[in-house]
Amino acid sequence: MRSKALWEILIPVCNNEGTYFLELHHTVWKREILALSKGLTVLACATGYWLNLDYPEPMLPVRFIATKPEAKRIMEFTQGHYRQQAVLCYKIADSPRFYPQQKDGGSCKLESFISGASSAFPVGVAIFLSGMLEIKPK
């Protein structure tokens, strides 16, 4: 069995023309990542600055647990889904642990998160995605 690590990937909030992605676009991405990693955590929005852009780019850092091959598949899917020239993904920790573990060796259940989620991301992120924060390319 391959060991799992904690990874973080930066996903774009806008496409290359500066248009915000629809929530449905992020939902499709989230479902694919959940199918591979069984869970994810979306962190507060960050701002990326890149040499080939003359404006700040809003990004969402997303953490997930996966093997190296699973993380590679997530990177490839993310790059294609968001039509990016490149995506940044990096390992944060080896052998992450959940506490407390269940008697069967598993950790907390994800069913309530997956079935009960009405949006792709938490409320604060949904507000950001709806255009409350004005960061537009020149």
N, CA and C atoms as an extended XYZ file, in Angstrom:
414
Properties=species:S:1:pos:R:3:atomname:S:1:resname:S:1:resid:I:1 pbc="F F F"
N         0.833       -1.181        0.000 N   MET     1
C         0.000        0.000        0.000 CA  MET     1
C         0.880        1.247        0.000 C   MET     1
N         0.589        2.159       -0.907 N   ARG     2
C         1.368        3.391       -0.986 CA  ARG     2
C         0.987        4.323        0.152 C   ARG     2
N         1.974        5.043        0.656 N   SER     3
C         1.686        5.962        1.754 CA  SER     3
C         1.029        7.230        1.214 C   SER     3
N         0.169        7.783        2.040 N   LYS     4
C        -0.542        9.004        1.672 CA  LYS     4
C         0.138       10.189        2.343 C   LYS     4
N         0.050       11.319        1.690 N   ALA     5
C         0.629       12.558        2.199 CA  ALA     5
C        -0.437       13.647        2.143 C   ALA     5
N        -0.192       14.734        2.856 N   LEU     6
C        -1.057       15.902        2.791 CA  LEU     6
C        -0.491       16.837        1.727 C   LEU     6
N        -1.318       17.195        0.765 N   TRP     7
C        -0.925       18.029       -0.362 CA  TRP     7
C        -1.727       19.324       -0.355 C   TRP     7
N        -1.190       20.332       -1.030 N   GLU     8
C        -1.935       21.571       -1.263 CA  GLU     8
C        -1.780       21.940       -2.725 C   GLU     8
N        -2.876       22.358       -3.339 N   ILE     9
C        -2.876       22.796       -4.729 CA  ILE     9
C        -3.552       24.157       -4.795 C   ILE     9
N        -3.075       25.019       -5.666 N   LEU    10
C        -3.686       26.328       -5.857 CA  LEU    10
C        -4.585       26.267       -7.079 C   LEU    10
N        -5.875       26.568       -6.870 N   ILE    11
C        -6.790       26.582       -8.018 CA  ILE    11
C        -7.195       28.022       -8.306 C   ILE    11
N        -7.355       28.355       -9.581 N   PRO    12
C        -7.692       29.730       -9.940 CA  PRO    12
C        -9.163       30.045       -9.665 C   PRO    12
N        -9.428       31.309       -9.378 N   VAL    13
C       -10.790       31.785       -9.188 CA  VAL    13
C       -11.336       32.323      -10.512 C   VAL    13
N       -10.437       32.846      -11.355 N   CYS    14
C       -10.812       33.421      -12.650 CA  CYS    14
C       -10.115       32.661      -13.774 C   CYS    14
N       -10.696       32.734      -14.955 N   ASN    15
C       -10.020       32.149      -16.117 CA  ASN    15
C        -8.943       33.115      -16.614 C   ASN    15
N        -8.265       32.755      -17.675 N   ASN    16
C        -7.140       33.564      -18.173 CA  ASN    16
C        -7.572       34.920      -18.731 C   ASN    16
N        -8.873       35.086      -18.978 N   GLU    17
C        -9.389       36.370      -19.447 CA  GLU    17
C        -9.901       37.230      -18.293 C   GLU    17
N        -9.841       36.714      -17.051 N   GLY    18
C       -10.272       37.478      -15.890 CA  GLY    18
C       -11.722       37.276      -15.487 C   GLY    18
N       -12.426       36.355      -16.140 N   THR    19
C       -13.826       36.077      -15.803 CA  THR    19
C       -13.880       35.040      -14.689 C   THR    19
N       -14.690       35.316      -13.669 N   TYR    20
C       -14.819       34.384      -12.554 CA  TYR    20
C       -15.453       33.076      -13.014 C   TYR    20
N       -14.899       31.962      -12.541 N   PHE    21
C       -15.501       30.666      -12.824 CA  PHE    21
C       -16.829       30.565      -12.087 C   PHE    21
N       -17.802       29.927      -12.717 N   LEU    22
C       -19.092       29.700      -12.076 CA  LEU    22
C       -18.948       28.665      -10.968 C   LEU    22
N       -19.838       28.716      -10.004 N   GLU    23
C       -19.818       27.761       -8.905 CA  GLU    23
C       -19.909       26.330       -9.428 C   GLU    23
N       -20.703       26.115      -10.481 N   LEU    24
C       -20.831       24.776      -11.059 CA  LEU    24
C       -19.482       24.241      -11.535 C   LEU    24
N       -18.661       25.122      -12.098 N   HIS    25
C       -17.333       24.708      -12.567 CA  HIS    25
C       -16.491       24.184      -11.398 C   HIS    25
N       -16.531       24.913      -10.277 N   HIS    26
C       -15.810       24.476       -9.079 CA  HIS    26
C       -16.421       23.196       -8.502 C   HIS    26
N       -17.745       23.055       -8.587 N   THR    27
C       -18.418       21.854       -8.064 CA  THR    27
C       -17.965       20.617       -8.812 C   THR    27
N       -17.853       20.706      -10.123 N   VAL    28
C       -17.383       19.575      -10.930 CA  VAL    28
C       -15.965       19.204      -10.504 C   VAL    28
N       -15.113       20.204      -10.308 N   TRP    29
C       -13.739       19.957       -9.864 CA  TRP    29
C       -13.741       19.288       -8.501 C   TRP    29
N       -14.532       19.826       -7.566 N   LYS    30
C       -14.581       19.293       -6.201 CA  LYS    30
C       -14.989       17.819       -6.207 C   LYS    30
N       -15.984       17.475       -6.989 N   ARG    31
C       -16.449       16.079       -7.041 CA  ARG    31
C       -15.363       15.142       -7.552 C   ARG    31
N       -14.609       15.582       -8.524 N   GLU    32
C       -13.520       14.758       -9.064 CA  GLU    32
C       -12.433       14.549       -8.004 C   GLU    32
N       -12.099       15.616       -7.286 N   ILE    33
C       -11.062       15.511       -6.256 CA  ILE    33
C       -11.546       14.623       -5.112 C   ILE    33
N       -12.819       14.774       -4.726 N   LEU    34
C       -13.376       13.925       -3.669 CA  LEU    34
C       -13.369       12.458       -4.072 C   LEU    34
N       -13.597       12.165       -5.336 N   ALA    35
C       -13.573       10.779       -5.807 CA  ALA    35
C       -12.175       10.178       -5.664 C   ALA    35
N       -11.150       10.992       -5.832 N   LEU    36
C        -9.770       10.506       -5.727 CA  LEU    36
C        -9.236       10.518       -4.305 C   LEU    36
N        -9.523       11.582       -3.559 N   SER    37
C        -8.878       11.732       -2.253 CA  SER    37
C        -9.812       11.524       -1.063 C   SER    37
N       -11.110       11.479       -1.306 N   LYS    38
C       -12.128       11.259       -0.259 CA  LYS    38
C       -12.329       12.447        0.665 C   LYS    38
N       -11.639       13.549        0.441 N   GLY    39
C       -11.839       14.746        1.252 CA  GLY    39
C       -10.952       15.881        0.787 C   GLY    39
N       -11.342       17.099        1.120 N   LEU    40
C       -10.537       18.270        0.789 CA  LEU    40
C       -10.888       19.391        1.746 C   LEU    40
N        -9.977       20.351        1.861 N   THR    41
C       -10.187       21.535        2.675 CA  THR    41
C        -9.843       22.748        1.830 C   THR    41
N       -10.802       23.658        1.672 N   VAL    42
C       -10.576       24.890        0.929 CA  VAL    42
C       -10.194       25.972        1.932 C   VAL    42
N        -9.042       26.582        1.719 N   LEU    43
C        -8.560       27.634        2.612 CA  LEU    43
C        -8.982       29.006        2.084 C   LEU    43
N        -8.718       30.036        2.861 N   ALA    44
C        -9.052       31.400        2.463 CA  ALA    44
C        -8.323       31.777        1.183 C   ALA    44
N        -8.936       32.638        0.432 N   CYS    45
C        -8.369       33.066       -0.841 CA  CYS    45
C        -6.998       33.704       -0.649 C   CYS    45
N        -6.122       33.426       -1.582 N   ALA    46
C        -4.779       34.002       -1.591 CA  ALA    46
C        -4.600       34.750       -2.914 C   ALA    46
N        -3.592       35.562       -3.003 N   THR    47
C        -3.319       36.308       -4.224 CA  THR    47
C        -1.984       35.869       -4.795 C   THR    47
N        -2.009       35.449       -6.052 N   GLY    48
C        -0.789       35.034       -6.725 CA  GLY    48
C        -0.286       36.129       -7.654 C   GLY    48
N         1.020       36.235       -7.731 N   TYR    49
C         1.651       37.167       -8.660 CA  TYR    49
C         2.600       36.351       -9.520 C   TYR    49
N         2.460       36.459      -10.822 N   TRP    50
C         3.244       35.646      -11.745 CA  TRP    50
C         3.962       36.561      -12.728 C   TRP    50
N         5.115       36.136      -13.185 N   LEU    51
C         5.909       36.947      -14.112 CA  LEU    51
C         5.189       37.241      -15.420 C   LEU    51
N         4.359       36.296      -15.878 N   ASN    52
C         3.710       36.495      -17.173 CA  ASN    52
C         2.391       37.257      -17.063 C   ASN    52
N         2.008       37.694      -15.857 N   LEU    53
C         0.792       38.487      -15.670 CA  LEU    53
C         1.155       39.821      -15.036 C   LEU    53
N         0.475       40.882      -15.469 N   ASP    54
C         0.748       42.181      -14.870 CA  ASP    54
C        -0.357       42.593      -13.888 C   ASP    54
N        -1.067       41.613      -13.359 N   TYR    55
C        -2.119       41.865      -12.381 CA  TYR    55
C        -2.130       40.710      -11.370 C   TYR    55
N        -2.661       40.968      -10.174 N   PRO    56
C        -2.745       39.892       -9.177 CA  PRO    56
C        -3.813       38.878       -9.572 C   PRO    56
N        -3.567       37.616       -9.251 N   GLU    57
C        -4.514       36.549       -9.595 CA  GLU    57
C        -5.029       35.889       -8.316 C   GLU    57
N        -6.351       35.971       -8.058 N   PRO    58
C        -6.887       35.303       -6.875 CA  PRO    58
C        -6.835       33.790       -7.039 C   PRO    58
N        -6.398       33.117       -5.992 N   MET    59
C        -6.254       31.660       -6.010 CA  MET    59
C        -6.891       31.084       -4.747 C   MET    59
N        -7.365       29.838       -4.834 N   LEU    60
C        -7.872       29.131       -3.659 CA  LEU    60
C        -6.920       27.996       -3.316 C   LEU    60
N        -6.255       28.055       -2.174 N   PRO    61
C        -5.447       26.918       -1.732 CA  PRO    61
C        -6.386       25.802       -1.249 C   PRO    61
N        -6.171       24.607       -1.754 N   VAL    62
C        -7.010       23.462       -1.386 CA  VAL    62
C        -6.093       22.335       -0.927 C   VAL    62
N        -6.386       21.788        0.244 N   ARG    63
C        -5.593       20.681        0.792 CA  ARG    63
C        -6.353       19.372        0.647 C   ARG    63
N        -5.589       18.307        0.399 N   PHE    64
C        -6.177       16.980        0.272 CA  PHE    64
C        -5.133       15.940        0.643 C   PHE    64
N        -5.594       14.750        0.955 N   ILE    65
C        -4.704       13.638        1.286 CA  ILE    65
C        -4.729       12.654        0.127 C   ILE    65
N        -3.540       12.267       -0.343 N   ALA    66
C        -3.461       11.374       -1.498 CA  ALA    66
C        -2.075       10.752       -1.590 C   ALA    66
N        -1.989        9.685       -2.365 N   THR    67
C        -0.686        9.129       -2.714 CA  THR    67
C        -0.072       10.029       -3.786 C   THR    67
N         1.186        9.841       -4.095 N   LYS    68
C         1.839       10.648       -5.128 CA  LYS    68
C         1.161       10.465       -6.495 C   LYS    68
N         0.823        9.225       -6.912 N   PRO    69
C         0.118        9.073       -8.191 CA  PRO    69
C        -1.272        9.728       -8.198 C   PRO    69
N        -1.978        9.668       -7.066 N   GLU    70
C        -3.285       10.329       -6.976 CA  GLU    70
C        -3.125       11.842       -7.077 C   GLU    70
N        -2.105       12.388       -6.407 N   ALA    71
C        -1.843       13.825       -6.470 CA  ALA    71
C        -1.507       14.244       -7.903 C   ALA    71
N        -0.763       13.412       -8.610 N   LYS    72
C        -0.441       13.717      -10.010 CA  LYS    72
C        -1.705       13.756      -10.860 C   LYS    72
N        -2.616       12.795      -10.634 N   ARG    73
C        -3.890       12.797      -11.378 CA  ARG    73
C        -4.704       14.053      -11.053 C   ARG    73
N        -4.681       14.470       -9.795 N   ILE    74
C        -5.395       15.683       -9.397 CA  ILE    74
C        -4.786       16.904      -10.081 C   ILE    74
N        -3.457       16.970      -10.155 N   MET    75
C        -2.797       18.080      -10.846 CA  MET    75
C        -3.176       18.110      -12.325 C   MET    75
N        -3.134       16.941      -12.968 N   GLU    76
C        -3.466       16.866      -14.393 CA  GLU    76
C        -4.921       17.266      -14.643 C   GLU    76
N        -5.824       16.760      -13.791 N   PHE    77
C        -7.235       17.114      -13.952 CA  PHE    77
C        -7.433       18.614      -13.742 C   PHE    77
N        -6.808       19.167      -12.718 N   THR    78
C        -6.945       20.587      -12.413 CA  THR    78
C        -6.444       21.447      -13.569 C   THR    78
N        -5.293       21.097      -14.109 N   GLN    79
C        -4.732       21.866      -15.220 CA  GLN    79
C        -5.684       21.873      -16.416 C   GLN    79
N        -6.226       20.728      -16.752 N   GLY    80
C        -7.153       20.654      -17.882 CA  GLY    80
C        -8.489       21.308      -17.586 C   GLY    80
N        -9.028       21.064      -16.403 N   HIS    81
C       -10.354       21.582      -16.055 CA  HIS    81
C       -10.375       23.104      -16.025 C   HIS    81
N        -9.311       23.698      -15.495 N   TYR    82
C        -9.243       25.156      -15.412 CA  TYR    82
C        -8.481       25.773      -16.584 C   TYR    82
N        -8.031       24.947      -17.522 N   ARG    83
C        -7.308       25.396      -18.726 CA  ARG    83
C        -6.137       26.313      -18.386 C   ARG    83
N        -5.267       25.790      -17.514 N   GLN    84
C        -4.112       26.544      -17.048 CA  GLN    84
C        -2.841       26.084      -17.757 C   GLN    84
N        -1.896       27.000      -17.914 N   GLN    85
C        -0.595       26.635      -18.468 CA  GLN    85
C         0.141       25.724      -17.494 C   GLN    85
N        -0.060       25.972      -16.217 N   ALA    86
C         0.588       25.173      -15.173 CA  ALA    86
C        -0.237       25.302      -13.896 C   ALA    86
N        -0.100       24.342      -13.011 N   VAL    87
C        -0.708       24.427      -11.682 CA  VAL    87
C         0.385       24.164      -10.656 C   VAL    87
N         0.238       24.773       -9.494 N   LEU    88
C         1.201       24.585       -8.416 CA  LEU    88
C         0.594       23.665       -7.374 C   LEU    88
N         1.286       22.587       -7.091 N   CYS    89
C         0.860       21.618       -6.090 CA  CYS    89
C         2.100       21.154       -5.355 C   CYS    89
N         2.000       20.998       -4.040 N   TYR    90
C         3.170       20.618       -3.265 CA  TYR    90
C         2.743       19.800       -2.056 C   TYR    90
N         3.660       18.956       -1.609 N   LYS    91
C         3.410       18.113       -0.448 CA  LYS    91
C         3.683       18.923        0.808 C   LYS    91
N         2.733       18.883        1.744 N   ILE    92
C         2.866       19.609        3.003 CA  ILE    92
C         3.414       18.702        4.099 C   ILE    92
N         2.938       17.450        4.150 N   ALA    93
C         3.356       16.547        5.232 CA  ALA    93
C         3.269       15.097        4.780 C   ALA    93
N         4.196       14.289        5.255 N   ASP    94
C         4.132       12.848        5.053 CA  ASP    94
C         3.272       12.241        6.159 C   ASP    94
N         2.603       11.166        5.848 N   SER    95
C         1.845       10.384        6.826 CA  SER    95
C         0.932       11.204        7.728 C   SER    95
N        -0.016       11.974        7.162 N   PRO    96
C        -0.948       12.720        8.009 CA  PRO    96
C        -1.819       11.759        8.815 C   PRO    96
N        -2.253       12.184        9.980 N   ARG    97
C        -3.051       11.341       10.869 CA  ARG    97
C        -4.324       12.065       11.286 C   ARG    97
N        -5.396       11.299       11.446 N   PHE    98
C        -6.637       11.807       12.014 CA  PHE    98
C        -6.702       11.382       13.467 C   PHE    98
N        -7.242       12.251       14.315 N   TYR    99
C        -7.424       11.882       15.710 CA  TYR    99
C        -8.785       12.387       16.150 C   TYR    99
N        -9.597       11.635       16.806 N   PRO   100
C        -9.375       10.214       17.112 CA  PRO   100
C        -9.788        9.348       15.929 C   PRO   100
N        -9.194        8.202       15.849 N   GLN   101
C        -9.587        7.247       14.813 CA  GLN   101
C       -10.756        6.427       15.314 C   GLN   101
N       -11.543        5.914       14.360 N   GLN   102
C       -12.646        5.036       14.717 CA  GLN   102
C       -12.096        3.652       15.030 C   GLN   102
N       -12.921        2.824       15.644 N   LYS   103
C       -12.487        1.478       16.024 CA  LYS   103
C       -12.032        0.648       14.836 C   LYS   103
N       -12.616        0.909       13.655 N   ASP   104
C       -12.235        0.137       12.471 CA  ASP   104
C       -10.956        0.664       11.819 C   ASP   104
N       -10.315        1.662       12.439 N   GLY   105
C        -9.076        2.215       11.898 CA  GLY   105
C        -9.293        3.409       11.002 C   GLY   105
N       -10.557        3.700       10.653 N   GLY   106
C       -10.863        4.836        9.796 CA  GLY   106
C       -10.909        6.119       10.601 C   GLY   106
N       -11.287        7.180        9.941 N   SER   107
C       -11.402        8.463       10.625 CA  SER   107
C       -12.823        8.976       10.462 C   SER   107
N       -13.012       10.265       10.639 N   CYS   108
C       -14.360       10.829       10.603 CA  CYS   108
C       -15.041       10.560        9.258 C   CYS   108
N       -16.346       10.502        9.276 N   LYS   109
C       -17.134       10.178        8.084 CA  LYS   109
C       -17.301       11.413        7.208 C   LYS   109
N       -17.263       11.206        5.899 N   LEU   110
C       -17.422       12.307        4.954 CA  LEU   110
C       -18.822       12.370        4.360 C   LEU   110
N       -19.662       11.366        4.624 N   GLU   111
C       -20.974       11.334        3.981 CA  GLU   111
C       -21.771       12.613        4.233 C   GLU   111
N       -21.747       13.114        5.481 N   SER   112
C       -22.531       14.314        5.787 CA  SER   112
C       -21.996       15.508        5.014 C   SER   112
N       -20.684       15.592        4.835 N   PHE   113
C       -20.098       16.698        4.071 CA  PHE   113
C       -20.473       16.597        2.599 C   PHE   113
N       -20.352       15.407        2.042 N   ILE   114
C       -20.596       15.239        0.613 CA  ILE   114
C       -22.071       15.400        0.289 C   ILE   114
N       -22.957       14.727        1.038 N   SER   115
C       -24.377       14.772        0.725 CA  SER   115
C       -25.033       16.055        1.195 C   SER   115
N       -24.508       16.671        2.257 N   GLY   116
C       -25.143       17.849        2.815 CA  GLY   116
C       -24.635       19.158        2.255 C   GLY   116
N       -23.602       19.122        1.457 N   ALA   117
C       -23.041       20.372        0.936 CA  ALA   117
C       -23.946       20.935       -0.143 C   ALA   117
N       -24.387       22.158        0.046 N   SER   118
C       -25.264       22.774       -0.947 CA  SER   118
C       -24.472       23.602       -1.947 C   SER   118
N       -23.213       23.867       -1.654 N   SER   119
C       -22.400       24.621       -2.600 CA  SER   119
C       -21.021       23.990       -2.681 C   SER   119
N       -20.270       24.406       -3.668 N   ALA   120
C       -18.951       23.830       -3.881 CA  ALA   120
C       -17.977       24.205       -2.780 C   ALA   120
N       -18.122       25.411       -2.216 N   PHE   121
C       -17.172       25.914       -1.251 CA  PHE   121
C       -17.899       26.602       -0.105 C   PHE   121
N       -17.227       26.879        0.992 N   PRO   122
C       -17.851       27.549        2.136 CA  PRO   122
C       -18.414       28.919        1.767 C   PRO   122
N       -19.278       29.430        2.621 N   VAL   123
C       -19.982       30.689        2.349 CA  VAL   123
C       -19.029       31.824        2.013 C   VAL   123
N       -17.958       31.993        2.784 N   GLY   124
C       -17.022       33.079        2.519 CA  GLY   124
C       -16.421       32.995        1.129 C   GLY   124
N       -16.109       31.795        0.696 N   VAL   125
C       -15.548       31.612       -0.637 CA  VAL   125
C       -16.615       31.838       -1.687 C   VAL   125
N       -17.851       31.375       -1.417 N   ALA   126
C       -18.940       31.583       -2.378 CA  ALA   126
C       -19.190       33.075       -2.579 C   ALA   126
N       -19.110       33.851       -1.498 N   ILE   127
C       -19.278       35.305       -1.621 CA  ILE   127
C       -18.156       35.874       -2.481 C   ILE   127
N       -16.933       35.425       -2.243 N   PHE   128
C       -15.796       35.880       -3.049 CA  PHE   128
C       -16.026       35.552       -4.519 C   PHE   128
N       -16.461       34.306       -4.781 N   LEU   129
C       -16.649       33.870       -6.156 CA  LEU   129
C       -17.769       34.630       -6.846 C   LEU   129
N       -18.712       35.140       -6.090 N   SER   130
C       -19.822       35.858       -6.707 CA  SER   130
C       -19.435       37.275       -7.111 C   SER   130
N       -18.188       37.659       -6.865 N   GLY   131
C       -17.713       38.935       -7.347 CA  GLY   131
C       -17.670       40.033       -6.303 C   GLY   131
N       -17.813       39.684       -5.026 N   MET   132
C       -17.762       40.703       -3.981 CA  MET   132
C       -16.378       41.345       -3.903 C   MET   132
N       -15.352       40.595       -4.224 N   LEU   133
C       -14.002       41.134       -4.211 CA  LEU   133
C       -13.640       41.503       -5.644 C   LEU   133
N       -13.315       42.719       -5.875 N   GLU   134
C       -13.041       43.182       -7.231 CA  GLU   134
C       -11.552       43.132       -7.545 C   GLU   134
N       -11.108       42.068       -8.150 N   ILE   135
C        -9.739       41.972       -8.654 CA  ILE   135
C        -9.877       41.645      -10.129 C   ILE   135
N        -9.619       42.597      -10.967 N   LYS   136
C        -9.796       42.432      -12.397 CA  LYS   136
C        -8.470       42.678      -13.110 C   LYS   136
N        -8.222       41.923      -14.189 N   PRO   137
C        -7.004       42.199      -14.968 CA  PRO   137
C        -7.119       43.547      -15.662 C   PRO   137
N        -5.985       44.130      -15.998 N   LYS   138
C        -5.970       45.425      -16.697 CA  LYS   138
C        -6.498       45.277      -18.108 C   LYS   138
